[in-house]
């Protein structure tokens, strides 16, 4: 399975097509998203790669953001949340806090307090566990230019609920079939 192709399909056919993230289309159109596969199964190896990706972004201003796709690690959502915690701590300890922020996506993503089958979880469900490094300065500019940033989550939840979990489950599954 090609994790990069399936993730690109997800970004294009879910995130951009349904405007889940109103900031994504611009970067897709510009070709400024870096898609990287990390096959390491050890958390330390994933954290090392996260540091490498921060350093890459430091020296490549034409690359807006990086999606670090975990092909082997953290298939369990709870373990993934542990990795997210450690990743945020790493960013802080490496003096990247305020430079990059971390978003995260997982095939079994479930918001705290939500039913695991709730359609709203699909705003953060992806084909593979993914750490998303975002330039803080660019996010600040995008937020300042958006007419209703606070309304994005409510709009997404209403849209996801309207379409329903089966619709998004099928859509997510179709992204995994890209290169089969």
C-alpha positions as CSV (number, residue, x, y, z in Angstrom):
1,X,0.0,0.0,0.0
2,X,1.3,3.4,-0.9
3,X,0.7,5.5,2.2
4,X,1.6,8.8,0.4
5,X,-0.8,8.3,-2.4
6,X,-3.7,7.3,-0.1
7,X,-2.9,10.4,2.1
8,X,-2.8,12.6,-0.9
9,X,-6.2,11.2,-2.0
10,X,-7.6,11.9,1.5
11,X,-6.3,15.5,1.4
12,X,-7.8,16.1,-2.1
13,X,-11.0,14.1,-1.9
14,X,-12.0,14.7,1.7
15,X,-10.2,17.7,3.3
16,X,-10.1,20.0,0.3
17,X,-13.2,18.7,-1.6
18,X,-15.5,19.1,1.4
19,X,-13.6,22.2,2.8
20,X,-12.9,20.5,6.1
21,X,-9.8,22.7,6.4
22,X,-10.4,26.0,4.5
23,X,-6.7,26.6,4.5
24,X,-5.7,23.3,2.7
25,X,-6.7,24.1,-0.9
26,X,-4.3,26.9,-1.3
27,X,-1.4,24.7,-0.3
28,X,-2.5,21.8,-2.5
29,X,-2.8,24.2,-5.4
30,X,0.7,25.6,-4.7
31,X,2.2,22.2,-4.3
32,X,3.7,23.3,-1.0
33,X,2.7,20.2,1.1
34,X,5.5,17.7,1.9
35,X,4.2,14.1,2.2
36,X,6.7,11.8,4.0
37,X,6.4,8.2,5.1
38,X,8.0,7.0,8.3
39,X,8.2,3.3,8.6
40,X,9.9,3.2,12.0
41,X,7.9,1.2,14.6
42,X,9.8,2.7,17.5
43,X,8.5,6.0,19.1
44,X,12.1,7.3,19.4
45,X,12.6,6.8,15.6
46,X,9.4,8.7,14.9
47,X,10.4,11.5,17.2
48,X,13.8,11.7,15.5
49,X,12.1,11.9,12.1
50,X,9.8,14.7,13.4
51,X,12.9,16.7,14.3
52,X,14.4,16.1,10.8
53,X,11.1,17.4,9.3
54,X,11.3,20.5,11.5
55,X,14.8,21.1,10.3
56,X,13.7,20.5,6.7
57,X,11.0,23.2,7.0
58,X,13.6,25.5,8.6
59,X,15.7,25.4,5.4
60,X,12.9,25.1,2.8
61,X,10.5,28.1,3.1
62,X,8.8,27.1,-0.1
63,X,7.4,24.1,1.7
64,X,4.5,25.3,3.8
65,X,3.7,22.2,5.8
66,X,4.7,18.5,6.3
67,X,2.4,15.5,6.7
68,X,4.5,12.8,8.4
69,X,2.6,9.6,7.7
70,X,3.3,6.6,10.0
71,X,3.1,3.4,8.0
72,X,4.1,1.1,10.8
73,X,3.8,2.8,14.2
74,X,0.8,3.7,16.3
75,X,-2.1,1.8,14.7
76,X,-3.6,1.9,18.1
77,X,-5.3,5.3,18.7
78,X,-4.3,5.5,22.4
79,X,-0.7,4.8,21.6
80,X,-0.9,7.5,18.9
81,X,-2.2,10.0,21.5
82,X,0.9,9.2,23.6
83,X,3.0,9.9,20.6
84,X,1.2,13.2,20.0
85,X,1.9,14.2,23.6
86,X,5.6,13.3,23.3
87,X,5.8,15.1,19.9
88,X,4.4,18.3,21.4
89,X,6.9,18.0,24.2
90,X,9.7,17.5,21.7
91,X,8.6,20.7,19.8
92,X,8.7,22.6,23.1
93,X,12.1,21.2,24.2
94,X,13.6,21.8,20.8
95,X,12.5,25.4,20.8
96,X,10.1,24.9,18.0
97,X,7.1,25.9,20.1
98,X,5.7,29.0,18.4
99,X,7.5,28.1,15.2
100,X,5.5,25.0,14.3
101,X,2.3,23.6,15.6
102,X,1.2,20.0,15.4
103,X,-2.1,18.7,14.2
104,X,-2.8,15.0,14.2
105,X,-5.0,12.5,12.3
106,X,-5.7,8.8,12.8
107,X,-7.9,6.2,11.2
108,X,-9.6,5.6,14.5
109,X,-9.7,9.3,15.7
110,X,-12.3,9.9,18.4
111,X,-12.8,13.2,20.2
112,X,-12.9,12.9,23.9
113,X,-16.5,12.4,25.1
114,X,-17.7,11.5,21.6
115,X,-19.1,8.1,20.6
116,X,-16.5,6.3,18.4
117,X,-19.1,6.1,15.6
118,X,-19.9,9.8,15.6
119,X,-19.6,11.4,12.2
120,X,-17.8,14.4,13.8
121,X,-14.7,12.2,14.3
122,X,-14.2,12.1,10.5
123,X,-12.8,15.7,10.6
124,X,-9.6,14.1,12.1
125,X,-9.8,10.6,10.6
126,X,-7.2,9.8,8.0
127,X,-6.0,6.7,6.1
128,X,-2.9,6.4,8.3
129,X,-1.7,7.9,11.6
130,X,-0.3,11.3,10.6
131,X,1.5,14.1,12.3
132,X,1.0,17.4,10.6
133,X,3.6,20.1,11.1
134,X,2.2,23.6,10.4
135,X,4.1,26.9,10.2
136,X,2.8,29.0,13.1
137,X,3.4,32.3,11.3
138,X,1.5,31.1,8.2
139,X,-1.4,29.8,10.3
140,X,-1.7,33.2,12.0
141,X,-1.9,34.9,8.7
142,X,-4.5,32.5,7.4
143,X,-6.6,32.8,10.5
144,X,-6.4,36.6,10.4
145,X,-7.7,36.5,6.8
146,X,-10.5,34.1,7.4
147,X,-14.0,35.6,8.0
148,X,-15.1,33.1,10.6
149,X,-12.4,30.9,12.1
150,X,-14.4,30.2,15.3
151,X,-17.3,28.9,13.1
152,X,-15.1,26.2,11.3
153,X,-15.6,23.4,13.9
154,X,-19.4,23.9,14.2
155,X,-19.7,24.1,10.4
156,X,-17.7,20.9,10.0
157,X,-19.7,19.1,12.7
158,X,-23.0,20.1,11.1
159,X,-21.8,19.0,7.6
160,X,-20.3,15.7,8.9
161,X,-23.5,14.9,10.7
162,X,-25.6,15.7,7.7
163,X,-23.6,13.4,5.5
164,X,-23.2,10.7,8.2
165,X,-20.6,8.3,9.3
166,X,-21.2,5.7,6.6
167,X,-20.6,8.3,3.9
168,X,-17.2,9.3,5.3
169,X,-16.3,5.7,6.2
170,X,-16.7,4.8,2.5
171,X,-14.9,7.9,1.4
172,X,-12.0,7.1,3.7
173,X,-11.9,3.5,2.6
174,X,-11.8,4.7,-1.1
175,X,-8.6,6.6,-0.3
176,X,-7.0,3.4,0.7
177,X,-7.8,1.8,-2.6
178,X,-5.9,4.4,-4.6
179,X,-3.0,2.0,-5.5
180,X,-4.4,-1.4,-5.0
